[in-house]
Amino acid sequence: MNDMTPGPIRPAQAPADHPALPREKVGILLANLGTPDHYSYWPMRRYLSEFLSDQRVIDYPKWKWQPLLQLIILSKRPFSSGANYKSIWNEDLGESPLMTITKAQTAAIAETMKARYGDQVMVDFCMRYGNPSTKSKVKAMTEAGCRKILFFPLYPQYAGATSATANDAFFKALMDEPWQPTARVVDPYFEHPAYIEALAQSVERAYAAKEQKPEMLVVSYHGMPKRYLMQGDPYHCQCQKSTRLLRERLGWDKTEIRTTFQSVFGPEEWLKPYTVEEVARIAKDEGKKRIAVIAPAFSADCIETLEEINEEIRESFEHAGGEEFTYIPCLNDDAAHIEALSTVIDENLQGWLK
């Protein structure tokens, strides 16, 4: 197989009627949470049903949860969630910001990888829920000749409800492949120096743009039931470490930065403090008028940042007497972020490419 001409090739010792094979490549498959195809009722219902039926996300017994979900929750929630998505929807492209940004990230990483490895690699993305599915992208990669696939869930901190369920979908997709590729999964990168550096640079840029600097940086992570922490999920600990490393890189005192958790769902206790309550307390009880909020657990801006943080949580702060609320965007396709992700990829490709 030393022929360097483009396109499929036939092994040198193969018979004349042997089918040509695609040239072998290494696939780099990025994965994020997902997005509905549209904010109208039925696309929202399909998306929410898939998401909330995942037992990594909601682990109640199916016999108990599914009737409640399908008959009650999904009769109403698609309307309210759809309205939230509509407020941030990219109407020009007909997609959510998460989709737009993930495409941009993928294109930037593909360009970086091509510059380093040429045509040896193929970069693409998938979504755990909605489209494009993990299964469809694994199939596309194997059909394109990817005999090795590096799977990269874009969650800096590991959680069963994010990283693990993304891995589940990837492994299930491999089960359907007649000729399974060699596979690797990227570890969480919550403490990677390049990731922390990219976060720090984004904070420094935001603060430098202000005439009066924020009095507090609220570091808001997606929440999870406290019960998951007690069962051994490392997410809470990894979030705390990311905040500490960010503070140390910035050279700040502990009083200038605070970790909180958002997106509470359901009746049970979640990781605390809750962001929406804490920002109000900071304004009302501590008398701070200016805060900034950053969301390091999200690799791309999405409904939880653009709508929940920048609208709902902002409103909570302002109603409690706060005056200036600065939302620091996710790292998205910022150059430092792309370099950080590319560095993580390089480290995980060791031994696969020359």
Secondary structure, DSSP 4 states (H G I P E B T S, - for coil): ----SSS-B--TTS-TTSPPBPPPEEEEEEEEEEE-S-SSHHHHHHHHHHHHT-TTT--S-HHHHHHHIIIIIHHHHHHHHHHHHHHH-BTTTTB-HHHHHHHHHHHHHHHHHHHHHGGGEEEEEEEEEESSBHHHHHHHHHHTTEEEEEEEE--SS--IIIIIHHHHHHHHHHHT-SSPPEEEEPPP-TT-HHHHHHHHHHHHHHHHT-SS--SEEEEEEE--BHHHHHTT--HHHHHHHHHHHHHHHHT--GGGEEEEEE---SSS-BSSSBHHHHHHHHHHTS---EEEEE-TT-SS--IIIIIIIIIIIHHHHHHTT--EEEEE---TT-HHHHHHHHHHHHHHTTTT--
